[in-house]
């Protein structure tokens, strides 16, 4: 029988995986940039690929935040976010009824939990998630997640139905209009913005990682092989953010949190 979760973290983003074709390069980059440490879980029948494989867990200040997954060379590197739900199988079935497709049906991640890979109506991957580990919900490293999509309106309806998120349109100054998804406690859990019509890249979820000194961190990221995609932007009630591509090709953001309240 599937494990169920009814704790307050339902509706929150609780875990992140980097799907990449070069785990060693990714570990070096984020370790040097942000001081991440790793604990290796080993699976004899790994869900992401046939046979045995290692699954490096990301640890910061003693908390587990996510992991790295080796994928094929023909698969673009990307971060994926895991949203806490009561029952993965039920949410996955609902996503299909809403028009989503499954990249992977429900599966178990060794030492982590149960999940599935859902591709939303615009092609972005999101993962429903029930934890089976004993780690507390992580905090302080992955500060925000944002959906970059060609059409925000269908995304608002889809995620509202799937996770019970309430969509709130906001003005983020230089970035223009955006959507903040709020959970049951009326606290923002993620955002969504419309990508430029001149960009042919698919919809994608982008995590924002904590940066204390943005200028220093961005300079170090560039020295380690990252490419800046969006220069520093100040967002009301959120902070200063920069979007980059890591050396494996995955899009990620850095966020220096402001002292204002979270959206």
Secondary structure, 3 states (H helix, E strand, C coil): CCCCCCCCCCCCEEEEEEEECCHHHHHHHHHHHHCCEEEEEEECCCCCCCCCEEEEEEEECCEEEEEEEECCCCCCCEEEEEEECCCHHHHHHHHHHCCCEEEEEEEEECCCEEEEEEECCCCCEEEEEEECCCCCCCCCCEEEEEEEECCHHHHHHHHHHHHCCEEEEEECHHHCEEEEEECCCCCEEEEEEECCCCCCCCCEEEEEEECCCHHHHHHHHHHCCCEEEEEEEEECCCEEEEEEECCCCCEEEEEEECCCCCC
